[in-house]
Amino acid sequence: MNRVHKPLQILVYQDVLCAWCFIADQRLEPLRKEFAGLVSFRYRPYPLRVEETPPSDKEVREWVDEIDRARKEPEGARLSNALWTTGDPPRSSISALAALEAAKLQGTDRRDTLARSLQRAALESGVNVTRTDVVFELASALKLDMNRFTAAYEAPQTRRLIREEHTLAADRGVKGVPTLVIGGRWMISGLKETAEYREHILRCLEKSSLSGSPGASDRIVH
C-alpha cells in the first residue's frame, strides 16, 4: 500500500505594515500555485509593533528607511512612506493582524484578499490600517459577513492569540519578518528572490522525503 504524504507545511510569519513582507508575498504567490498539493502555506501574525504606544522619532525614521530601501525592489516601485510621515502613524500592528485572523474564519482566500488590501492601503496609499474604522471599511468593501467579522475582530482572545503567536515564534528563533519555517525544521529569514525561495522549498521537500523523520536535527537558517 502506498503511503499518503501530507503536504509540507510552510509557516510564513508577517506583519501587514512590513514592506519586505509585501514584496515577499508577491514572490511567493507563483510558488503557492507551482507547489500546490506538495506544500501548504499558512500565514501567521508576527507584529513588529506589539505595544499600543506612539512610535518615537527614531522608530519613524527606521520605518521610513525600510520603505525607501524596499522601493528599490522591482515589486516596490509604488511603495510610499506616507504612512509614517503624514501625522497619523500606527501605534501597534496588532489590530490589523487581528482583522486577518477574523477574516480567516470566513476562508483563507478572504484572509489573503484582506491582507493584500491592507498592505496596499498602508504601504502604497499611506492609510493607517490599524484604525478600526479603516479596518471595517476595507473588510466591508470585500463583502465579508460583517457581523461574524466584527465579533471575531473585537474578541479579546483574537488579540491574545496574536501575542501568544509572537511569543511562540520568538521561541522558535524568529527574530523578524518575513520569515518562513518549513516543516517545523528549516527557517528562511528575510526577503529572497523567487528562484531562491523555490530552491529552498525543493531542498526541504527532498530532505523531508528522504528522512521521513520529523525529529531530524538539520536546519537551514538564513
N, CA, C and O of each residue as an XYZ file, in Angstrom:
888
protein
N       0.846     -1.189      0.000
C       0.000      0.000      0.000
C       0.887      1.247      0.000
O       1.833      1.336      0.783
N       0.585      2.200     -0.870
C       1.353      3.434     -0.930
C       0.979      4.345      0.234
O      -0.195      4.511      0.564
N       1.993      4.924      0.839
C       1.759      5.841      1.943
C       1.330      7.200      1.386
O       1.922      7.707      0.434
N       0.298      7.777      1.991
C      -0.167      9.093      1.584
C       0.647     10.140      2.335
O       0.645     10.169      3.566
N       1.345     11.001      1.592
C       2.177     12.021      2.201
C       1.381     13.321      2.350
O       0.749     13.797      1.406
N       1.431     13.871      3.542
C       0.789     15.162      3.766
C       1.650     16.260      3.151
O       2.873     16.133      3.089
N       1.013     17.335      2.699
C       1.802     18.457      2.171
C       2.767     18.981      3.233
O       2.449     18.996      4.422
N       3.924     19.402      2.796
C       4.905     20.001      3.693
C       4.409     21.395      4.096
O       4.128     22.235      3.241
N       4.305     21.625      5.387
C       3.743     22.894      5.854
C       4.801     23.998      5.886
O       5.910     23.804      6.385
N       4.434     25.153      5.345
C       5.297     26.324      5.381
C       4.576     27.421      6.154
O       3.538     27.920      5.719
N       5.130     27.789      7.297
C       4.598     28.909      8.063
C       5.284     30.181      7.576
O       6.512     30.254      7.526
N       4.487     31.173      7.220
C       5.021     32.452      6.770
C       4.653     33.504      7.807
O       3.491     33.893      7.921
N       5.642     33.959      8.556
C       5.399     34.986      9.562
C       5.501     36.352      8.900
O       6.449     36.631      8.166
N       4.494     37.212      9.173
C       4.470     38.501      8.506
C       3.737     39.542      9.340
O       3.002     39.224     10.274
N       3.965     40.794      8.970
C       3.254     41.943      9.522
C       2.789     42.775      8.326
O       3.568     43.024      7.406
N       1.531     43.205      8.333
C       0.999     43.927      7.178
C       1.647     45.294      7.008
O       1.529     45.897      5.942
N       2.330     45.797      8.035
C       2.998     47.088      7.924
C       4.408     46.966      7.331
O       5.066     47.977      7.082
N       4.861     45.750      7.110
C       6.229     45.499      6.661
C       6.306     45.468      5.137
O       5.664     44.638      4.494
N       7.091     46.373      4.567
C       7.236     46.437      3.113
C       7.900     45.185      2.564
O       7.568     44.735      1.467
N       8.836     44.622      3.319
C       9.514     43.408      2.850
C       8.531     42.236      2.770
O       8.627     41.405      1.867
N       7.586     42.169      3.716
C       6.562     41.115      3.672
C       5.668     41.287      2.451
O       5.283     40.307      1.814
N       5.341     42.526      2.130
C       4.508     42.827      0.971
C       5.173     42.320     -0.304
O       4.513     41.734     -1.163
N       6.469     42.544     -0.426
C       7.200     42.068     -1.601
C       7.339     40.552     -1.570
O       7.195     39.894     -2.601
N       7.619     39.996     -0.397
C       7.750     38.545     -0.276
C       6.467     37.839     -0.695
O       6.520     36.805     -1.362
N       5.308     38.388     -0.311
C       4.026     37.800     -0.704
C       3.928     37.677     -2.217
O       3.478     36.658     -2.742
N       4.354     38.728     -2.909
C       4.277     38.712     -4.371
C       5.222     37.673     -4.966
O       4.911     37.059     -5.987
N       6.363     37.478     -4.337
C       7.316     36.496     -4.848
C       6.916     35.066     -4.511
O       7.268     34.133     -5.234
N       6.188     34.892     -3.423
C       5.746     33.555     -3.031
C       4.489     33.112     -3.772
O       4.234     31.914     -3.896
N       3.700     34.068     -4.267
C       2.425     33.732     -4.894
C       2.573     32.701     -6.017
O       1.823     31.725     -6.011
N       3.493     32.854     -6.981
C       3.605     31.827     -8.024
C       4.034     30.473     -7.474
O       3.714     29.440     -8.063
N       4.756     30.462     -6.353
C       5.197     29.201     -5.769
C       4.042     28.489     -5.067
O       4.016     27.259     -5.009
N       3.109     29.236     -4.544
C       1.920     28.630     -3.945
C       1.167     27.819     -4.998
O       0.627     26.753     -4.705
N       1.139     28.335     -6.217
C       0.473     27.618     -7.313
C       1.348     26.479     -7.832
O       0.855     25.384     -8.105
N       2.632     26.740     -7.963
C       3.551     25.735     -8.502
C       3.632     24.493     -7.620
O       3.692     23.370     -8.121
N       3.632     24.701     -6.301
C       3.794     23.588     -5.366
C       2.469     23.160     -4.734
O       2.459     22.483     -3.705
N       1.362     23.552     -5.344
C       0.047     23.165     -4.814
C      -0.032     21.648     -4.665
O       0.286     20.905     -5.594
N      -0.459     21.201     -3.490
C      -0.545     19.768     -3.222
C       0.702     19.200     -2.578
O       0.636     18.192     -1.874
N       1.845     19.841     -2.815
C       3.099     19.385     -2.218
C       3.425     20.142     -0.947
O       3.966     19.578      0.004
N       3.092     21.421     -0.939
C       3.325     22.229      0.258
C       2.043     22.976      0.613
O       1.193     23.234     -0.240
N       1.930     23.311      1.881
C       0.772     24.055      2.375
C       1.276     25.312      3.069
O       2.013     25.234      4.052
N       0.872     26.478      2.549
C       1.295     27.751      3.129
C       0.303     28.187      4.206
O      -0.907     28.185      3.981
N       0.817     28.557      5.364
C      -0.003     29.133      6.438
C       0.628     30.447      6.857
O       1.786     30.489      7.273
N      -0.139     31.513      6.743
C       0.360     32.831      7.110
C       0.036     33.110      8.569
O      -1.112     33.002      9.000
N       1.074     33.471      9.321
C       0.914     33.679     10.750
C       1.337     35.100     11.130
O       2.257     35.658     10.532
N       0.665     35.683     12.124
C       0.981     37.066     12.518
C       2.262     37.152     13.326
O       2.533     36.317     14.189
N       3.042     38.176     13.028
C       4.225     38.486     13.832
C       4.321     40.003     13.913
O       5.006     40.626     13.102
N       3.634     40.605     14.892
C       3.605     42.073     14.978
C       4.976     42.659     15.277
O       5.640     42.259     16.233
N       5.389     43.606     14.454
C       6.645     44.308     14.695
C       6.466     45.408     15.736
O       7.418     45.807     16.407
N       5.231     45.892     15.860
C       4.889     46.826     16.929
C       3.815     46.160     17.784
O       2.657     46.051     17.379
N       4.218     45.720     18.971
C       3.309     44.952     19.827
C       2.508     45.865     20.752
O       1.298     45.697     20.906
N       3.176     46.814     21.354
C       2.515     47.660     22.343
C       1.852     48.871     21.690
O       2.335     49.402     20.690
N       0.725     49.295     22.284
C      -0.029     50.448     21.776
C       0.605     51.744     22.269
O       0.087     52.402     23.172
N       1.727     52.095     21.664
C       2.423     53.330     22.040
C       2.828     54.085     20.782
O       3.140     53.466     19.764
N       2.828     55.410     20.838
C       3.251     56.178     19.665
C       4.709     55.871     19.323
O       5.538     55.759     20.226
N       5.031     55.735     18.052
C       6.427     55.481     17.687
C       7.292     56.709     17.960
O       6.847     57.845     17.797
N       8.524     56.465     18.374
C       9.460     57.565     18.595
C       9.935     58.108     17.249
O       9.725     57.484     16.208
N      10.567     59.257     17.280
C      11.119     59.823     16.046
C      12.124     58.862     15.418
O      12.178     58.724     14.196
N      12.909     58.207     16.248
C      13.898     57.242     15.742
C      13.202     56.068     15.055
O      13.631     55.624     13.991
N      12.125     55.568     15.670
C      11.398     54.454     15.067
C      10.788     54.863     13.732
O      10.826     54.093     12.772
N      10.231     56.058     13.663
C       9.652     56.536     12.410
C      10.720     56.590     11.321
O      10.490     56.157     10.192
N      11.882     57.123     11.669
C      12.970     57.194     10.688
C      13.366     55.800     10.209
O      13.663     55.607      9.030
N      13.369     54.836     11.115
C      13.725     53.460     10.738
C      12.689     52.859      9.792
O      13.048     52.192      8.822
N      11.394     53.094     10.072
C      10.340     52.596      9.187
C      10.424     53.257      7.816
O      10.271     52.590      6.792
N      10.665     54.556      7.794
C      10.783     55.271      6.521
C      11.970     54.736      5.725
O      11.875     54.552      4.511
N      13.085     54.486      6.407
C      14.271     53.957      5.739
C      13.999     52.579      5.139
O      14.433     52.278      4.027
N      13.273     51.745      5.891
C      12.938     50.406      5.381
C      12.130     50.510      4.088
O      12.407     49.808      3.115
N      11.137     51.385      4.088
C      10.296     51.537      2.898
C      11.097     52.105      1.736
O      10.937     51.666      0.597
N      11.951     53.070      2.012
C      12.760     53.651      0.942
C      13.680     52.605      0.316
O      13.896     52.614     -0.896
N      14.216     51.712      1.128
C      15.070     50.656      0.581
C      14.239     49.625     -0.175
O      14.662     49.134     -1.221
N      13.052     49.291      0.351
C      12.192     48.319     -0.322
C      11.690     48.848     -1.660
O      11.404     48.071     -2.571
N      11.582     50.182     -1.780
C      11.112     50.792     -3.016
C      12.061     50.502     -4.185
O      11.661     50.594     -5.346
N      13.284     50.160     -3.886
C      14.272     49.872     -4.930
C      14.077     48.491     -5.552
O      14.641     48.195     -6.605
N      13.275     47.643     -4.894
C      12.977     46.321     -5.453
C      11.956     46.464     -6.579
O      11.132     47.377     -6.549
N      12.000     45.562     -7.582
C      11.070     45.673     -8.718
C       9.604     45.730     -8.307
O       8.810     46.435     -8.929
N       9.243     44.989     -7.258
C       7.845     44.954     -6.819
C       7.493     46.124     -5.913
O       6.335     46.270     -5.520
N       8.479     46.966     -5.573
C       8.241     48.013     -4.596
C       8.135     49.410     -5.159
O       8.167     50.382     -4.404
N       8.007     49.533     -6.477
C       8.044     50.865     -7.104
C       6.945     51.792     -6.592
O       7.139     53.008     -6.555
N       5.799     51.246     -6.196
C       4.671     52.075     -5.783
C       4.615     52.296     -4.274
O       3.673     52.910     -3.773
N       5.600     51.808     -3.558
C       5.611     51.986     -2.109
C       5.767     53.453     -1.739
O       6.454     54.214     -2.420
N       5.113     53.835     -0.639
C       5.172     55.213     -0.154
C       5.450     55.193      1.345
O       4.993     54.295      2.053
N       6.199     56.182      1.827
C       6.445     56.269      3.265
C       5.438     57.173      3.973
O       5.626     57.530      5.136
N       4.363     57.541      3.262
C       3.368     58.464      3.815
C       2.717     57.935      5.091
O       2.274     58.723      5.926
N       2.654     56.616      5.255
C       2.066     56.038      6.459
C       2.744     56.574      7.715
O       2.111     56.711      8.762
N       4.040     56.875      7.602
C       4.825     57.278      8.765
C       5.137     58.765      8.785
O       5.732     59.250      9.748
N       4.755     59.495      7.759
C       5.184     60.895      7.662
C       4.045     61.901      7.587
O       4.303     63.099      7.478
N       2.801     61.457      7.642
C       1.675     62.382      7.467
C       0.924     62.670      8.761
O      -0.195     63.181      8.723
N       1.525     62.349      9.906
C       0.939     62.756     11.178
C       0.019     61.756     11.843
O      -0.494     62.039     12.925
N      -0.216     60.582     11.237
C      -1.083     59.572     11.852
C      -0.410     58.208     11.759
O      -0.964     57.292     11.149
N       0.783     58.053     12.357
C       1.496     56.778     12.251
C       0.846     55.707     13.119
O       0.231     56.029     14.136
N       0.971     54.449     12.737
C       0.411     53.360     13.549
C       1.065     53.286     14.924
O       2.257     53.550     15.078
N       0.271     52.925     15.906
C       0.812     52.676     17.245
C       1.229     51.213     17.366
O       2.343     50.916     17.798
N       0.344     50.310     16.987
C       0.623     48.877     17.048
C       0.006     48.222     15.819
O      -1.014     48.681     15.305
N       0.626     47.159     15.359
C       0.084     46.454     14.197
C      -0.871     45.332     14.591
O      -1.390     44.631     13.722
N      -1.107     45.154     15.880
C      -1.930     44.031     16.326
C      -3.362     44.123     15.800
O      -3.942     43.104     15.425
N      -3.941     45.325     15.766
C      -5.331     45.436     15.318
C      -5.478     45.033     13.852
O      -6.466     44.397     13.485
N      -4.506     45.396     13.008
C      -4.575     44.993     11.601
C      -4.413     43.488     11.454
O      -5.074     42.866     10.622
N      -3.535     42.904     12.261
C      -3.347     41.458     12.216
C      -4.570     40.731     12.775
O      -4.892     39.628     12.333
N      -5.255     41.348     13.748
C      -6.491     40.767     14.270
C      -7.560     40.721     13.186
O      -8.375     39.799     13.147
N      -7.552     41.712     12.313
C      -8.509     41.721     11.200
C      -8.288     40.517     10.284
O      -9.248     39.933      9.780
N      -7.030     40.149     10.071
C      -6.740     38.998      9.216
C      -7.184     37.695      9.877
O      -7.698     36.798      9.208
N      -6.983     37.594     11.191
C      -7.442     36.395     11.894
C      -8.969     36.296     11.848
O      -9.520     35.203     11.716
N      -9.643     37.432     11.957
C     -11.111     37.440     11.894
C     -11.595     37.062     10.501
O     -12.559     36.309     10.359
N     -10.932     37.579      9.476
C     -11.337     37.264      8.100
C     -11.088     35.807      7.767
O     -11.832     35.211      6.989
N     -10.046     35.227      8.350
C      -9.693     33.830      8.054
C     -10.801     32.868      8.432
O     -10.910     31.787      7.852
N     -11.632     33.251      9.407
C     -12.756     32.400      9.805
C     -13.778     32.257      8.679
O     -14.622     31.362      8.716
N     -13.704     33.133      7.684
C     -14.601     33.055      6.529
C     -13.881     32.493      5.302
O     -14.396     32.558      4.186
N     -12.692     31.943      5.522
C     -11.954     31.306      4.435
C     -10.569     31.913      4.274
O     -10.403     33.127      4.398
N      -9.580     31.082      4.002
C      -8.219     31.597      3.841
C      -8.120     32.534      2.645
O      -7.288     33.441      2.637
N      -8.963     32.324      1.633
C      -8.927     33.227      0.483
C      -9.391     34.626      0.880
O      -8.874     35.621      0.372
N     -10.375     34.705      1.796
C     -10.840     36.013      2.263
C      -9.747     36.689      3.091
O      -9.544     37.900      3.007
N      -9.058     35.895      3.882
C      -7.952     36.432      4.669
C      -6.859     36.978      3.752
O      -6.344     38.072      3.981
N      -6.508     36.222      2.721
C      -5.444     36.646      1.812
C      -5.831     37.912      1.050
O      -4.998     38.792      0.834
N      -7.093     37.999      0.647
C      -7.551     39.183     -0.074
C      -7.523     40.414      0.821
O      -7.122     41.493      0.385
N      -7.947     40.255      2.071
C      -7.918     41.379      3.002
C      -6.477     41.779      3.303
O      -6.178     42.966      3.437
N      -5.586     40.803      3.412
C      -4.182     41.107      3.670
C      -3.612     41.990      2.574
O      -2.940     42.983      2.856
N      -3.878     41.634      1.334
C      -3.369     42.435      0.225
C      -4.001     43.836      0.238
O      -3.328     44.822     -0.063
N      -5.285     43.924      0.586
C      -5.959     45.214      0.650
C      -5.351     46.093      1.740
O      -5.125     47.283      1.522
N      -5.085     45.515      2.910
C      -4.475     46.262      3.999
C      -3.061     46.706      3.632
O      -2.668     47.839      3.912
N      -2.304     45.817      3.010
C      -0.935     46.149      2.625
C      -0.898     47.301      1.625
O      -0.122     48.244      1.782
N      -1.733     47.218      0.607
C      -1.729     48.274     -0.413
C      -2.180     49.609      0.183
O      -1.605     50.654     -0.122
N      -3.206     49.572      1.029
C      -3.688     50.814      1.641
C      -2.599     51.454      2.496
O      -2.390     52.666      2.445
N      -1.907     50.632      3.281
C      -0.889     51.160      4.182
C       0.379     51.568      3.462
O       0.907     52.657      3.686
N       0.869     50.691      2.595
C       2.212     50.863      2.053
C       2.253     51.612      0.726
O       3.308     52.110      0.336
N       1.141     51.700      0.039
C       1.104     52.450     -1.214
C       0.320     53.758     -1.074
O       0.662     54.768     -1.691
N      -0.744     53.724     -0.248
C      -1.585     54.920     -0.104
C      -1.363     55.661      1.207
O      -1.903     56.753      1.386
N      -0.592     55.106      2.117
C      -0.289     55.791      3.367
C      -1.434     55.835      4.350
O      -1.464     56.716      5.209
N      -2.386     54.907      4.255
C      -3.550     54.874      5.146
C      -3.192     54.092      6.412
O      -2.573     53.031      6.335
N      -3.576     54.608      7.557
C      -3.322     53.930      8.820
C      -4.327     52.794      8.994
O      -5.433     52.999      9.495
N      -3.932     51.604      8.577
C      -4.840     50.453      8.577
C      -4.964     49.808      9.945
O      -5.631     48.783     10.083
N      -4.333     50.390     10.961
C      -4.514     49.870     12.314
C      -5.716     50.513     12.995
O      -6.083     50.110     14.098
N      -6.328     51.493     12.367
C      -7.527     52.134     12.899
C      -8.744     51.266     12.622
O      -8.892     50.724     11.527
N      -9.615     51.136     13.616
C     -10.780     50.266     13.490
C     -11.699     50.704     12.358
O     -12.226     49.856     11.638
N     -11.907     52.019     12.182
C     -12.798     52.466     11.119
C     -12.256     52.091      9.739
O     -13.026     51.763      8.837
N     -10.941     52.139      9.576
C     -10.329     51.761      8.303
C     -10.458     50.250      8.087
O     -10.783     49.797      6.990
N     -10.201     49.485      9.140
C     -10.336     48.026      9.052
C     -11.735     47.642      8.611
O     -11.897     46.812      7.717
N     -12.755     48.241      9.233
C     -14.135     47.909      8.901
C     -14.477     48.331      7.466
O     -15.194     47.618      6.764
N     -13.971     49.474      7.040
C     -14.252     49.936      5.688
C     -13.679     48.979      4.645
O     -14.347     48.656      3.663
N     -12.444     48.528      4.857
C     -11.814     47.627      3.901
C     -12.466     46.244      3.937
O     -12.642     45.613      2.894
N     -12.822     45.774      5.128
C     -13.478     44.473      5.244
C     -14.846     44.497      4.582
O     -15.222     43.543      3.901
N     -15.596     45.580      4.774
C     -16.919     45.704      4.166
C     -16.823     45.746      2.646
O     -17.666     45.181      1.949
N     -15.788     46.420      2.133
C     -15.610     46.521      0.682
C     -15.367     45.163      0.057
O     -15.636     44.976     -1.130
N     -14.862     44.207      0.832
C     -14.605     42.862      0.327
C     -15.805     41.932      0.528
O     -15.718     40.728      0.290
N     -16.924     42.512      0.971
C     -18.177     41.763      1.143
C     -18.071     40.653      2.191
O     -18.701     39.603      2.059
N     -17.274     40.892      3.224
C     -17.238     39.941      4.321
C     -18.540     40.014      5.104
O     -19.206     41.049      5.122
N     -18.900     38.910      5.750
C     -20.023     38.918      6.671
C     -19.594     39.764      7.871
O     -18.832     39.298      8.718
N     -20.077     40.994      7.943
C     -19.559     41.930      8.930
C     -19.952     41.585     10.363
O     -19.227     41.937     11.294
N     -21.067     40.915     10.562
C     -21.425     40.504     11.923
C     -20.410     39.496     12.454
O     -19.919     39.629     13.575
N     -20.103     38.495     11.648
C     -19.114     37.496     12.050
C     -17.735     38.133     12.178
O     -16.998     37.858     13.125
N     -17.403     38.970     11.235
C     -16.081     39.603     11.245
C     -15.900     40.473     12.493
O     -14.875     40.394     13.171
N     -16.900     41.298     12.786
C     -16.803     42.205     13.927
C     -16.668     41.442     15.232
O     -15.865     41.809     16.090
N     -17.453     40.380     15.384
C     -17.400     39.593     16.615
C     -16.009     39.007     16.825
O     -15.476     39.044     17.935
N     -15.422     38.466     15.762
C     -14.093     37.869     15.882
C     -13.020     38.932     16.058
O     -12.078     38.744     16.828
N     -13.154     40.041     15.352
C     -12.167     41.121     15.419
C     -12.110     41.732     16.814
O     -11.029     42.047     17.310
N     -13.254     41.898     17.441
C     -13.317     42.556     18.743
C     -13.134     41.593     19.913
O     -13.013     42.030     21.057
N     -13.112     40.306     19.644
C     -12.961     39.326     20.719
C     -11.571     39.433     21.350
O     -10.575     39.424     20.626
N     -11.475     39.532     22.666
C     -10.161     39.637     23.329
C      -9.241     38.475     23.001
O      -8.023     38.647     22.946
N      -9.808     37.288     22.781
C      -8.962     36.128     22.521
C      -8.232     36.228     21.179
O      -7.197     35.592     20.984
N      -8.775     37.030     20.252
C      -8.096     37.186     18.964
C      -6.761     37.895     19.156
O      -5.739     37.454     18.631
N      -6.769     38.973     19.894
C      -5.519     39.695     20.164
C      -4.597     38.892     21.071
O      -3.375     38.957     20.940
N      -5.187     38.135     21.989
C      -4.364     37.283     22.851
C      -3.664     36.221     22.015
O      -2.498     35.909     22.258
N      -4.367     35.663     21.029
C      -3.776     34.664     20.138
C      -2.563     35.237     19.409
O      -1.542     34.564     19.267
N      -2.681     36.484     18.950
C      -1.579     37.106     18.203
C      -0.373     37.307     19.097
O       0.758     37.067     18.676
N      -0.598     37.742     20.319
C       0.522     37.928     21.250
C       1.171     36.586     21.595
O       2.394     36.494     21.700
N       0.359     35.556     21.771
C       0.902     34.235     22.073
C       1.673     33.686     20.873
O       2.709     33.041     21.039
N       1.170     33.941     19.673
C       1.859     33.516     18.459
C       3.215     34.196     18.347
O       4.198     33.577     17.941
N       3.260     35.465     18.707
C       4.516     36.219     18.679
C       5.540     35.583     19.622
O       6.706     35.419     19.262
N       5.103     35.231     20.818
C       5.993     34.598     21.793
C       6.462     33.240     21.304
O       7.641     32.906     21.421
N       5.538     32.452     20.753
C       5.875     31.123     20.243
C       6.879     31.219     19.101
O       7.835     30.446     19.036
N       6.653     32.177     18.198
C       7.566     32.343     17.067
C       8.953     32.735     17.558
O       9.956     32.230     17.054
N       9.016     33.630     18.535
C      10.311     34.040     19.086
C      11.034     32.855     19.707
O      12.253     32.732     19.587
N      10.278     31.979     20.374
C      10.869     30.771     20.959
C      11.423     29.850     19.883
O      12.371     29.104     20.129
N      10.829     29.897     18.682
C      11.307     29.077     17.565
C      12.519     29.691     16.876
O      13.123     29.072     16.001
N      12.871     30.909     17.273
C      14.024     31.553     16.674
C      13.690     32.642     15.681
O      14.590     33.211     15.063
N      12.400     32.947     15.514
C      12.007     34.023     14.611
C      12.361     35.352     15.247
O      11.981     35.622     16.386
N      13.091     36.186     14.511
C      13.530     37.471     15.036
C      12.986     38.646     14.234
O      13.130     39.797     14.645
N      12.371     38.368     13.106
C      11.834     39.425     12.268
C      11.017     38.826     11.148
O      10.813     37.613     11.094
N      10.551     39.676     10.253
C       9.744     39.214      9.128
C      10.247     39.868      7.836
O      10.840     40.947      7.863
N       9.997     39.191      6.700
C       9.334     37.902      6.544
C      10.247     36.745      6.943
O      11.449     36.768      6.679
N       9.658     35.735      7.582
C      10.369     34.514      7.946
C       9.511     33.319      7.573
O       8.320     33.282      7.879
N      10.119     32.342      6.910
C       9.448     31.098      6.576
C      10.008     29.986      7.457
O      11.224     29.857      7.599
N       9.128     29.188      8.047
C       9.523     27.989      8.773
C       8.910     26.812      8.030
O       7.689     26.666      7.971
N       9.771     25.978      7.466
C       9.322     24.904      6.579
C       9.388     23.573      7.317
O      10.441     23.168      7.809
N       8.249     22.908      7.382
C       8.192     21.606      8.018
C       8.577     21.614      9.483
O       8.897     20.566     10.044
N       8.552     22.783     10.111
C       8.918     22.879     11.512
C      10.395     22.680     11.772
O      10.814     22.594     12.927
N      11.213     22.604     10.690
C      12.626     22.254     10.856
C      13.587     23.226     10.178
O      14.729     23.365     10.616
N      13.150     23.892      9.132
C      14.047     24.756      8.369
C      13.514     26.180      8.372
O      12.312     26.405      8.229
N      14.403     27.123      8.533
C      13.995     28.517      8.625
C      14.685     29.345      7.542
O      15.886     29.212      7.310
N      13.902     30.203      6.885
C      14.430     31.138      5.893
C      14.020     32.535      6.343
O      12.834     32.864      6.369
N      14.996     33.343      6.694
C      14.718     34.672      7.226
C      15.068     35.741      6.200
O      16.079     35.647      5.505
N      14.219     36.754      6.117
C      14.489     37.871      5.231
C      13.957     37.660      3.830
O      13.578     36.551      3.452
N      13.932     38.741      3.063
C      13.417     38.700      1.693
C      14.386     37.968      0.781
O      15.590     38.220      0.816
N      13.858     37.052     -0.042
C      14.649     36.324     -1.036
C      14.019     36.494     -2.412
O      12.858     36.885     -2.533
N      14.798     36.195     -3.442
C      14.256     36.160     -4.787
C      13.362     34.927     -4.938
O      13.527     33.944     -4.216
N      12.419     34.984     -5.877
C      11.519     33.848     -6.090
C      12.302     32.570     -6.373
O      11.966     31.506     -5.855
N      13.341     32.675     -7.190
C      14.143     31.493     -7.531
C      14.804     30.901     -6.290
O      14.933     29.682     -6.171
N      15.223     31.767     -5.366
C      15.870     31.274     -4.149
C      14.850     30.612     -3.231
O      15.129     29.570     -2.636
N      13.667     31.217     -3.116
C      12.607     30.548     -2.352
C      12.318     29.170     -2.944
O      12.190     28.193     -2.206
N      12.216     29.087     -4.270
C      11.931     27.805     -4.938
C      13.015     26.780     -4.616
O      12.716     25.624     -4.317
N      14.266     27.208     -4.680
C      15.374     26.295     -4.414
C      15.304     25.749     -2.996
O      15.499     24.553     -2.780
N      15.028     26.613     -2.036
C      14.936     26.174     -0.643
C      13.773     25.196     -0.452
O      13.915     24.185      0.237
N      12.640     25.497     -1.055
C      11.476     24.617     -0.909
C      11.770     23.251     -1.509
O      11.426     22.230     -0.913
N      12.394     23.217     -2.667
C      12.742     21.947     -3.299
C      13.706     21.143     -2.422
O      13.554     19.932     -2.268
N      14.684     21.823     -1.859
C      15.642     21.135     -0.987
C      14.946     20.573      0.247
O      15.235     19.455      0.674
N      14.035     21.346      0.813
C      13.328     20.888      2.003
C      12.389     19.725      1.678
O      12.251     18.798      2.476
N      11.751     19.772      0.520
C      10.913     18.650      0.086
C      11.744     17.384     -0.058
O      11.322     16.302      0.350
N      12.931     17.528     -0.642
C      13.802     16.370     -0.822
C      14.272     15.820      0.517
O      14.228     14.612      0.746
N      14.724     16.706      1.405
C      15.181     16.268      2.713
C      14.059     15.614      3.507
O      14.269     14.620      4.201
N      12.862     16.190      3.394
C      11.728     15.648      4.130
C      11.382     14.238      3.651
O      11.100     13.354      4.460
N      11.406     14.036      2.343
C      11.054     12.727      1.794
C      12.125     11.688      2.089
O      11.816     10.508      2.254
N      13.392     12.120      2.157
C      14.482     11.188      2.415
C      14.547     10.789      3.876
O      14.769      9.623      4.201
N      14.352     11.765      4.758
C      14.489     11.480      6.185
C      13.267     10.758      6.727
O      13.372      9.774      7.459
N      12.094     11.280      6.343
C      10.855     10.699      6.843
C      10.729     10.788      8.348
O       9.877     10.143      8.960
N      11.590     11.596      8.929
C      11.599     11.705     10.392
C      11.412     13.142     10.816
O      12.283     13.977     10.570
N      10.275     13.453     11.459
C      10.031     14.827     11.896
C      11.000     15.310     12.949
O      11.043     16.502     13.256
N      11.784     14.391     13.511
C      12.703     14.807     14.548
C      14.112     15.048     14.041
O      15.028     15.236     14.841
N      14.303     15.046     12.739
C      15.628     15.276     12.191
C      16.153     16.626     12.662
O      15.391     17.579     12.823
N      17.459     16.696     12.880
C      18.011     17.886     13.525
C      18.560     18.904     12.555
O      18.886     20.015     12.971
N      18.681     18.576     11.263
C      19.280     19.536     10.345
C      18.364     20.723     10.123
O      17.148     20.569     10.010
N      18.957     21.916     10.059
C      18.189     23.139      9.873
C      18.902     24.025      8.872
O      20.130     24.027      8.783
N      18.127     24.766      8.132
C      18.672     25.752      7.227
C      18.265     27.106      7.764
O      17.073     27.410      7.813
N      19.208     27.921      8.165
C      18.887     29.222      8.732
C      19.565     30.297      7.913
O      20.776     30.249      7.694
N      18.778     31.282      7.452
C      19.313     32.379      6.632
C      18.866     33.696      7.251
O      19.196     34.764      6.735
